[in-house]
Amino acid sequence: MSINTVPSTPTIQYSINVIQDEARHLVEKGIISRQQPIYVLCQYIPAREWVCVECELERCDFLLRDRIGDLIGSEEWDND
């Protein structure tokens, strides 16, 4: 009798650009604020993938206590 294991679903690779785009989207929708710490993103990213996000943020020298505004950079306005 052999035991077959089902391969786990591959986790999404989060690049810093993907993380920034997700944060920017949440800010634009008014769900989160630029003043909040980066760790609030964990509420919007699946728990099993959060470790990958943390690793990418650390690799890019971001701390979870840094502000969302630091992560997404300056805002661009279409009209002044």
A tleap script that builds the chain and sets N, CA, C and O, in Angstrom:
source leaprc.protein.ff14SB
mol = sequence {
  NMET SER ILE ASN THR VAL PRO SER THR PRO
  THR ILE GLN TYR SER ILE ASN VAL ILE GLN
  ASP GLU ALA ARG HIE LEU VAL GLU LYS GLY
  ILE ILE SER ARG GLN GLN PRO ILE TYR VAL
  LEU CYS GLN TYR ILE PRO ALA ARG GLU TRP
  VAL CYS VAL GLU CYS GLU LEU GLU ARG CYS
  ASP PHE LEU LEU ARG ASP ARG ILE GLY ASP
  LEU ILE GLY SER GLU GLU TRP ASP ASN CASP
}
set mol.1.N position { 0.840 -1.179 0.000 }
set mol.1.CA position { 0.000 0.000 0.000 }
set mol.1.C position { 0.889 1.248 0.000 }
set mol.1.O position { 1.760 1.401 0.856 }
set mol.2.N position { 0.659 2.123 -0.956 }
set mol.2.CA position { 1.445 3.350 -1.019 }
set mol.2.C position { 0.569 4.548 -0.685 }
set mol.2.O position { -0.637 4.557 -0.929 }
set mol.3.N position { 1.196 5.520 -0.139 }
set mol.3.CA position { 0.473 6.747 0.225 }
set mol.3.C position { 0.804 7.804 -0.819 }
set mol.3.O position { 1.962 8.166 -1.023 }
set mol.4.N position { -0.230 8.279 -1.461 }
set mol.4.CA position { -0.050 9.346 -2.438 }
set mol.4.C position { -0.304 10.677 -1.751 }
set mol.4.O position { -1.317 10.870 -1.078 }
set mol.5.N position { 0.621 11.570 -1.932 }
set mol.5.CA position { 0.414 12.898 -1.373 }
set mol.5.C position { 0.003 13.842 -2.484 }
set mol.5.O position { 0.505 13.771 -3.605 }
set mol.6.N position { -0.886 14.695 -2.160 }
set mol.6.CA position { -1.339 15.696 -3.118 }
set mol.6.C position { -0.403 16.879 -3.008 }
set mol.6.O position { -0.197 17.414 -1.918 }
set mol.7.N position { 0.167 17.294 -4.129 }
set mol.7.CA position { 1.058 18.451 -4.040 }
set mol.7.C position { 0.284 19.676 -3.584 }
set mol.7.O position { -0.851 19.908 -4.000 }
set mol.8.N position { 0.916 20.445 -2.732 }
set mol.8.CA position { 0.242 21.653 -2.258 }
set mol.8.C position { 0.165 22.662 -3.388 }
set mol.8.O position { 0.991 22.673 -4.300 }
set mol.9.N position { -0.835 23.493 -3.304 }
set mol.9.CA position { -0.982 24.509 -4.343 }
set mol.9.C position { 0.191 25.473 -4.231 }
set mol.9.O position { 0.582 25.862 -3.130 }
set mol.10.N position { 0.744 25.852 -5.364 }
set mol.10.CA position { 1.897 26.750 -5.298 }
set mol.10.C position { 1.500 28.100 -4.724 }
set mol.10.O position { 0.430 28.629 -5.023 }
set mol.11.N position { 2.377 28.645 -3.899 }
set mol.11.CA position { 2.079 29.956 -3.336 }
set mol.11.C position { 2.461 31.022 -4.354 }
set mol.11.O position { 3.362 30.832 -5.170 }
set mol.12.N position { 1.781 32.105 -4.289 }
set mol.12.CA position { 2.037 33.228 -5.186 }
set mol.12.C position { 3.333 33.898 -4.747 }
set mol.12.O position { 3.557 34.112 -3.556 }
set mol.13.N position { 4.157 34.217 -5.684 }
set mol.13.CA position { 5.375 34.952 -5.374 }
set mol.13.C position { 5.027 36.443 -5.350 }
set mol.13.O position { 4.512 36.987 -6.327 }
set mol.14.N position { 5.306 37.069 -4.257 }
set mol.14.CA position { 5.013 38.493 -4.114 }
set mol.14.C position { 6.288 39.294 -4.339 }
set mol.14.O position { 7.201 39.269 -3.514 }
set mol.15.N position { 6.342 39.998 -5.450 }
set mol.15.CA position { 7.461 40.919 -5.673 }
set mol.15.C position { 7.114 42.225 -4.966 }
set mol.15.O position { 5.960 42.461 -4.610 }
set mol.16.N position { 8.107 43.055 -4.771 }
set mol.16.CA position { 7.848 44.342 -4.120 }
set mol.16.C position { 6.862 45.162 -4.945 }
set mol.16.O position { 6.061 45.909 -4.383 }
set mol.17.N position { 6.910 45.034 -6.266 }
set mol.17.CA position { 5.971 45.776 -7.121 }
set mol.17.C position { 4.537 45.319 -6.902 }
set mol.17.O position { 3.621 46.141 -6.881 }
set mol.18.N position { 4.334 44.027 -6.739 }
set mol.18.CA position { 2.984 43.498 -6.488 }
set mol.18.C position { 2.476 43.989 -5.135 }
set mol.18.O position { 1.314 44.376 -5.007 }
set mol.19.N position { 3.341 43.971 -4.138 }
set mol.19.CA position { 2.950 44.437 -2.806 }
set mol.19.C position { 2.604 45.925 -2.852 }
set mol.19.O position { 1.606 46.354 -2.272 }
set mol.20.N position { 3.425 46.703 -3.539 }
set mol.20.CA position { 3.158 48.140 -3.658 }
set mol.20.C position { 1.852 48.398 -4.395 }
set mol.20.O position { 1.076 49.268 -3.998 }
set mol.21.N position { 1.603 47.652 -5.464 }
set mol.21.CA position { 0.355 47.835 -6.217 }
set mol.21.C position { -0.851 47.500 -5.361 }
set mol.21.O position { -1.856 48.210 -5.399 }
set mol.22.N position { -0.763 46.430 -4.592 }
set mol.22.CA position { -1.870 46.042 -3.713 }
set mol.22.C position { -2.109 47.117 -2.660 }
set mol.22.O position { -3.255 47.485 -2.400 }
set mol.23.N position { -1.048 47.618 -2.059 }
set mol.23.CA position { -1.184 48.675 -1.051 }
set mol.23.C position { -1.775 49.933 -1.671 }
set mol.23.O position { -2.661 50.556 -1.086 }
set mol.24.N position { -1.291 50.309 -2.847 }
set mol.24.CA position { -1.786 51.506 -3.540 }
set mol.24.C position { -3.281 51.365 -3.831 }
set mol.24.O position { -4.049 52.311 -3.652 }
set mol.25.N position { -3.680 50.183 -4.277 }
set mol.25.CA position { -5.086 49.919 -4.578 }
set mol.25.C position { -5.950 50.081 -3.321 }
set mol.25.O position { -7.020 50.688 -3.375 }
set mol.26.N position { -5.487 49.541 -2.200 }
set mol.26.CA position { -6.242 49.642 -0.950 }
set mol.26.C position { -6.333 51.089 -0.467 }
set mol.26.O position { -7.355 51.493 0.086 }
set mol.27.N position { -5.275 51.867 -0.672 }
set mol.27.CA position { -5.289 53.288 -0.297 }
set mol.27.C position { -6.261 54.055 -1.189 }
set mol.27.O position { -7.050 54.866 -0.705 }
set mol.28.N position { -6.199 53.793 -2.500 }
set mol.28.CA position { -7.088 54.496 -3.436 }
set mol.28.C position { -8.552 54.212 -3.143 }
set mol.28.O position { -9.404 55.081 -3.325 }
set mol.29.N position { -8.849 52.995 -2.688 }
set mol.29.CA position { -10.227 52.629 -2.346 }
set mol.29.C position { -10.645 53.169 -0.983 }
set mol.29.O position { -11.817 53.081 -0.617 }
set mol.30.N position { -9.703 53.725 -0.232 }
set mol.30.CA position { -10.014 54.253 1.089 }
set mol.30.C position { -10.115 53.182 2.161 }
set mol.30.O position { -10.638 53.441 3.245 }
set mol.31.N position { -9.624 51.989 1.876 }
set mol.31.CA position { -9.707 50.878 2.829 }
set mol.31.C position { -8.640 51.013 3.908 }
set mol.31.O position { -8.882 50.724 5.080 }
set mol.32.N position { -7.462 51.453 3.496 }
set mol.32.CA position { -6.387 51.719 4.444 }
set mol.32.C position { -5.856 53.127 4.181 }
set mol.32.O position { -6.159 53.742 3.159 }
set mol.33.N position { -5.066 53.618 5.119 }
set mol.33.CA position { -4.508 54.969 5.029 }
set mol.33.C position { -3.005 54.904 4.794 }
set mol.33.O position { -2.347 53.949 5.206 }
set mol.34.N position { -2.465 55.915 4.134 }
set mol.34.CA position { -1.017 56.011 3.924 }
set mol.34.C position { -0.274 56.115 5.251 }
set mol.34.O position { 0.918 55.814 5.317 }
set mol.35.N position { -0.969 56.542 6.314 }
set mol.35.CA position { -0.334 56.737 7.618 }
set mol.35.C position { -0.237 55.444 8.424 }
set mol.35.O position { 0.511 55.385 9.400 }
set mol.36.N position { -0.976 54.413 8.035 }
set mol.36.CA position { -0.970 53.161 8.792 }
set mol.36.C position { 0.326 52.387 8.550 }
set mol.36.O position { 0.975 52.553 7.517 }
set mol.37.N position { 0.696 51.539 9.512 }
set mol.37.CA position { 1.898 50.722 9.320 }
set mol.37.C position { 1.669 49.642 8.261 }
set mol.37.O position { 0.539 49.215 8.023 }
set mol.38.N position { 2.741 49.220 7.646 }
set mol.38.CA position { 2.673 48.219 6.577 }
set mol.38.C position { 2.004 46.931 7.045 }
set mol.38.O position { 1.352 46.251 6.252 }
set mol.39.N position { 2.158 46.587 8.328 }
set mol.39.CA position { 1.599 45.311 8.773 }
set mol.39.C position { 0.082 45.210 8.653 }
set mol.39.O position { -0.458 44.109 8.761 }
set mol.40.N position { -0.629 46.325 8.431 }
set mol.40.CA position { -2.080 46.230 8.228 }
set mol.40.C position { -2.410 45.455 6.944 }
set mol.40.O position { -3.524 44.956 6.788 }
set mol.41.N position { -1.446 45.358 6.036 }
set mol.41.CA position { -1.682 44.602 4.801 }
set mol.41.C position { -1.967 43.134 5.074 }
set mol.41.O position { -2.585 42.460 4.250 }
set mol.42.N position { -1.520 42.628 6.229 }
set mol.42.CA position { -1.729 41.208 6.529 }
set mol.42.C position { -3.214 40.859 6.604 }
set mol.42.O position { -3.580 39.691 6.475 }
set mol.43.N position { -4.065 41.853 6.810 }
set mol.43.CA position { -5.517 41.622 6.844 }
set mol.43.C position { -6.084 41.358 5.447 }
set mol.43.O position { -7.194 40.843 5.313 }
set mol.44.N position { -5.325 41.710 4.413 }
set mol.44.CA position { -5.827 41.630 3.043 }
set mol.44.C position { -5.058 40.633 2.187 }
set mol.44.O position { -5.342 40.484 0.998 }
set mol.45.N position { -4.097 39.958 2.780 }
set mol.45.CA position { -3.301 38.958 2.073 }
set mol.45.C position { -3.475 37.647 2.816 }
set mol.45.O position { -3.364 37.623 4.042 }
set mol.46.N position { -3.744 36.553 2.109 }
set mol.46.CA position { -3.958 35.263 2.782 }
set mol.46.C position { -2.807 34.917 3.731 }
set mol.46.O position { -1.637 35.124 3.409 }
set mol.47.N position { -3.157 34.392 4.896 }
set mol.47.CA position { -2.169 34.100 5.939 }
set mol.47.C position { -1.042 33.211 5.440 }
set mol.47.O position { 0.117 33.418 5.801 }
set mol.48.N position { -1.367 32.229 4.615 }
set mol.48.CA position { -0.328 31.310 4.139 }
set mol.48.C position { 0.662 31.996 3.208 }
set mol.48.O position { 1.757 31.483 2.980 }
set mol.49.N position { 0.286 33.152 2.669 }
set mol.49.CA position { 1.164 33.888 1.761 }
set mol.49.C position { 1.867 35.062 2.443 }
set mol.49.O position { 2.783 35.657 1.876 }
set mol.50.N position { 1.436 35.389 3.659 }
set mol.50.CA position { 1.985 36.544 4.353 }
set mol.50.C position { 3.480 36.388 4.616 }
set mol.50.O position { 4.219 37.372 4.566 }
set mol.51.N position { 3.936 35.165 4.898 }
set mol.51.CA position { 5.360 34.935 5.143 }
set mol.51.C position { 6.186 35.373 3.935 }
set mol.51.O position { 7.253 35.967 4.093 }
set mol.52.N position { 5.698 35.084 2.732 }
set mol.52.CA position { 6.397 35.491 1.509 }
set mol.52.C position { 6.449 37.008 1.400 }
set mol.52.O position { 7.459 37.576 0.986 }
set mol.53.N position { 5.361 37.653 1.773 }
set mol.53.CA position { 5.300 39.127 1.732 }
set mol.53.C position { 6.302 39.708 2.720 }
set mol.53.O position { 7.043 40.634 2.391 }
set mol.54.N position { 6.321 39.157 3.938 }
set mol.54.CA position { 7.267 39.637 4.949 }
set mol.54.C position { 8.711 39.497 4.470 }
set mol.54.O position { 9.523 40.405 4.648 }
set mol.55.N position { 9.018 38.365 3.870 }
set mol.55.CA position { 10.382 38.128 3.377 }
set mol.55.C position { 10.760 39.137 2.287 }
set mol.55.O position { 11.877 39.653 2.277 }
set mol.56.N position { 9.837 39.410 1.382 }
set mol.56.CA position { 10.112 40.363 0.300 }
set mol.56.C position { 10.270 41.776 0.852 }
set mol.56.O position { 11.147 42.519 0.412 }
set mol.57.N position { 9.433 42.147 1.804 }
set mol.57.CA position { 9.554 43.472 2.420 }
set mol.57.C position { 10.909 43.607 3.119 }
set mol.57.O position { 11.581 44.631 2.996 }
set mol.58.N position { 11.297 42.569 3.847 }
set mol.58.CA position { 12.584 42.588 4.544 }
set mol.58.C position { 13.731 42.666 3.548 }
set mol.58.O position { 14.697 43.399 3.762 }
set mol.59.N position { 13.626 41.916 2.466 }
set mol.59.CA position { 14.664 41.925 1.435 }
set mol.59.C position { 14.843 43.325 0.846 }
set mol.59.O position { 15.946 43.712 0.460 }
set mol.60.N position { 13.748 44.070 0.785 }
set mol.60.CA position { 13.780 45.426 0.218 }
set mol.60.C position { 13.929 46.505 1.299 }
set mol.60.O position { 13.695 47.687 1.046 }
set mol.61.N position { 14.317 46.084 2.493 }
set mol.61.CA position { 14.605 47.000 3.608 }
set mol.61.C position { 13.393 47.764 4.127 }
set mol.61.O position { 13.519 48.910 4.559 }
set mol.62.N position { 12.224 47.139 4.087 }
set mol.62.CA position { 11.035 47.722 4.709 }
set mol.62.C position { 10.778 46.998 6.015 }
set mol.62.O position { 10.961 45.784 6.108 }
set mol.63.N position { 10.354 47.744 7.021 }
set mol.63.CA position { 9.960 47.169 8.301 }
set mol.63.C position { 8.442 47.176 8.370 }
set mol.63.O position { 7.795 48.041 7.781 }
set mol.64.N position { 7.874 46.217 9.087 }
set mol.64.CA position { 6.413 46.150 9.193 }
set mol.64.C position { 5.836 47.375 9.887 }
set mol.64.O position { 4.660 47.692 9.708 }
set mol.65.N position { 6.642 48.057 10.669 }
set mol.65.CA position { 6.153 49.266 11.345 }
set mol.65.C position { 6.268 50.515 10.473 }
set mol.65.O position { 5.729 51.563 10.828 }
set mol.66.N position { 6.968 50.418 9.328 }
set mol.66.CA position { 7.041 51.550 8.396 }
set mol.66.C position { 5.638 51.885 7.891 }
set mol.66.O position { 4.743 51.040 7.915 }
set mol.67.N position { 5.462 53.081 7.450 }
set mol.67.CA position { 4.152 53.543 6.970 }
set mol.67.C position { 3.874 53.054 5.549 }
set mol.67.O position { 4.793 52.865 4.752 }
set mol.68.N position { 2.597 52.852 5.249 }
set mol.68.CA position { 2.167 52.481 3.902 }
set mol.68.C position { 2.679 53.514 2.906 }
set mol.68.O position { 3.100 53.160 1.805 }
set mol.69.N position { 2.644 54.786 3.285 }
set mol.69.CA position { 3.121 55.857 2.413 }
set mol.69.C position { 4.577 55.673 2.009 }
set mol.69.O position { 4.958 56.004 0.886 }
set mol.70.N position { 5.392 55.147 2.918 }
set mol.70.CA position { 6.793 54.874 2.593 }
set mol.70.C position { 6.897 53.756 1.556 }
set mol.70.O position { 7.774 53.776 0.692 }
set mol.71.N position { 6.009 52.800 1.651 }
set mol.71.CA position { 6.009 51.657 0.737 }
set mol.71.C position { 5.574 52.061 -0.667 }
set mol.71.O position { 6.198 51.666 -1.651 }
set mol.72.N position { 4.511 52.841 -0.759 }
set mol.72.CA position { 3.955 53.151 -2.086 }
set mol.72.C position { 4.539 54.412 -2.708 }
set mol.72.O position { 4.325 54.678 -3.890 }
set mol.73.N position { 5.271 55.185 -1.923 }
set mol.73.CA position { 5.897 56.384 -2.479 }
set mol.73.C position { 4.911 57.517 -2.639 }
set mol.73.O position { 3.809 57.490 -2.090 }
set mol.74.N position { 5.320 58.507 -3.396 }
set mol.74.CA position { 4.487 59.700 -3.563 }
set mol.74.C position { 3.307 59.410 -4.472 }
set mol.74.O position { 3.372 58.570 -5.368 }
set mol.75.N position { 2.238 60.127 -4.214 }
set mol.75.CA position { 1.023 59.979 -5.018 }
set mol.75.C position { 1.147 60.816 -6.278 }
set mol.75.O position { 1.774 61.876 -6.287 }
set mol.76.N position { 0.538 60.317 -7.336 }
set mol.76.CA position { 0.470 61.087 -8.582 }
set mol.76.C position { -0.963 61.564 -8.755 }
set mol.76.O position { -1.912 60.792 -8.621 }
set mol.77.N position { -1.101 62.832 -9.050 }
set mol.77.CA position { -2.423 63.425 -9.230 }
set mol.77.C position { -2.671 63.659 -10.708 }
set mol.77.O position { -1.802 64.153 -11.425 }
set mol.78.N position { -3.865 63.300 -11.155 }
set mol.78.CA position { -4.225 63.505 -12.561 }
set mol.78.C position { -4.518 64.970 -12.852 }
set mol.78.O position { -4.245 65.459 -13.948 }
set mol.79.N position { -5.076 65.669 -11.861 }
set mol.79.CA position { -5.394 67.081 -12.064 }
set mol.79.C position { -4.979 67.877 -10.826 }
set mol.79.O position { -5.073 67.390 -9.700 }
set mol.80.N position { -4.533 69.071 -11.047 }
set mol.80.CA position { -4.098 69.912 -9.924 }
set mol.80.C position { -5.067 71.038 -9.687 }
set mol.80.O position { -4.864 71.848 -8.783 }
savepdb mol mol.pdb
quit
